[in-house]
Amino acid sequence: VHVASSEDLKRRVSADDPLEAQIANLQALINNPPQNSRVIDVTPELAQWILDNLNAINRPLKIGKIRDFAADMIDGKWGMTGDTIKFARGQLVDGQNRLTAVTKSGVTLRTHAVFGVSPVLLAHMDIGKNRNNADTLAIMLVPNASRVAQATRWIKILTSNDPKNRSIVIK
C-alpha cells in the first residue's frame, strides 16, 4: 500500500482541496514539471483562475464548441479521453475551450495535464485533421461509413425546421 507523502500531495490537484491549495499545487507542477502527464481535477473556480491568470497566449475562443462541451458536461457525457490540458512557460497553451466550458457548466473536469511543453513545439499542436462523423462510424465498424455519414446528414437537413439550410452538421 502506497501512502502519499507530503511531496506527493503537493504534486496533485484535487477537487477535495480548497481553491488555494489547488492553485498552489498546480503552480508547483508548472514550476517543476513532471516528466509524465498528471490526472488533475479542475473545478469551475480553478478553471476560472487559470483562464484569468495563465491564458495570455492563446487563440480566440470557439463559442460553439464551448456551448457543446458545457452541455455534454452538464449531461454527464464528458469523460477522461486522454486529451490533455497543456502548459508552457507557466501559461495555458491548450485547453482553454474545455476550461471555459467547465466555468459555464459548473462541472468539475478530471483530465490529464502536461506541464513544461516546449514553446518551440506550439506551432505543431492541434494541426491534425479533426475526426468527422465518417471516421467515428468507421471506428464503430459501420459498413460504408462515409456514405452512411452523408445520408445521415441529409436526413437531418431534410427533417430540420429549415431544409434549405445546407450548413447543418451532425454532432
N, C-alpha and C positions, 0 to 999 in steps of 0.2 A: 504494500500500500504506500503510495507516494503522498507525503504530507507536504503541502505547498509551503515553501519558505517565504519569508517576508520579501525577498527579492523577486520570487515568482509572482507574488501578489501585486507587486508594483508593475509587472510586465503583462498585466491583463487588464481588460476594460470590461467591467460587468455592470449590467443594469441594476444589480443589487446594491451597488455602491452609491454614495452621494455624488452629485454632479461634480463637486470639487475634486473628489478622488478620481472620477472618470477622466476629467481633464488632466490631472497630474499624471495618471498612468498612461494616457495617450501621449502626452508630451515626453514622458520617459522613453516610450517606444520610438517616437520621432527623433529624439536626441541621440539615442543609442540603438539604431535599427537592428532587429534580429535578422538572421540570415534566411529565415523562412517566414511564411505568412503567419499571421495570428488571427484566430477567430475572436472577434470583439462584438460586444453589444453596443449598438448606437441608439441611445434613447432620443426622443424628439428634442430634448433640451441639449444633449451633446451634439446632435446634428446641427442645430441652430448655432451653437458655439463654434463648431468647425466652419460653417458657412460664413459666419461673421468675422472670424479671426484667421482662418487658414485658406481662404479661397480667393486670393488676389490674382492668380494667374490661370484663369480658366476660360473656356469658350462660353458663348451665350447659352442660357438655359433653353431646354426643349420643353415648352409648356405642355404640349400634348402628351409627351412621354411621362412627364411628372404627374399629370392627371391620371393617366392609365396606371402608372406604378402605384400611386396612392390608393386608387380604387382596389387594385389587387391586394395591397397590404391590408386594407380595411376588411376585405372579403376573405382574408386568410389564404389567399392564393399565391403568397410570396414566400419563398424559402431560400435556403442557402444553396446556391448553384455552383459555387466556386468562383463566381465573378468577384473581383476584389475592389476595395477602396484603396487608392494609391496615394502615397505622399512622397514628395521630392523636395529636398531643401526646406523642410518644415511647412510645405504648402500642399494642399489638396490638389492633385492633378488628375484624378479620375474618381467619379462617383458623385459629383455634385447634383445630378438629377435624382439619383436614388436618395441622397440625403435630404434634398428639398422635399421629396415625396414623404419621407419619414416625418418631417416637420408638419406637412399638410395632413397626413393621416393620423398622427398621434400614436403610431405603432412603432415599437422598438424593433430595429433591424439587427439580426445576428448575421454577420458577414465575415469573410476573410478580409484582412487588411495587409497591405505590403508597405513597408517603410524603407526609405533610403533609395528610391528609384533614381537612377542617374538622369539628370536633366538632359543629357545628350540623347537619351533614348525617347524623349517625349514625342518627337516627330514620328516615331514608329508605332505609337499607341493608337488603337481603335481605327486602323486603316483597312481592316479586312472587310469583306462583304458581309452585311447583316444576314442572318438566317431569315429566309422567307417562308411562306406557307408551304410551298412545294418541298422545300428542304425538310420541314417538320413532318410532312406526310411521308416523305421517303424514309426518314428515320423510323417512322411507325410502320414501315414495310407496306404502305398502301400502294397497290399496283398503279402504274401510270400517274404518279404523284403530281407531276406538273399539270397534266390535263385535268385531274380532279381539282386541283387548286384553282385553275382557271374557271372551271364550271361552277365551283362553289362561289367564287367571286361574282360571277354573272347572276347566279341565283339571288345573292344578297342584293345586287344592284336592282334587279327586276322586281324584287319583293319589297324594296325600300319605299319610303314616302316620296322619293324623288328619283324615279327610274332613269331620268335623263342625265343624272349626275354620275359620270364615269370615274370620278376620283375616289369612289368608295373602295376601301380596302378591308380585308378581313384581319382581325387582330387575334 
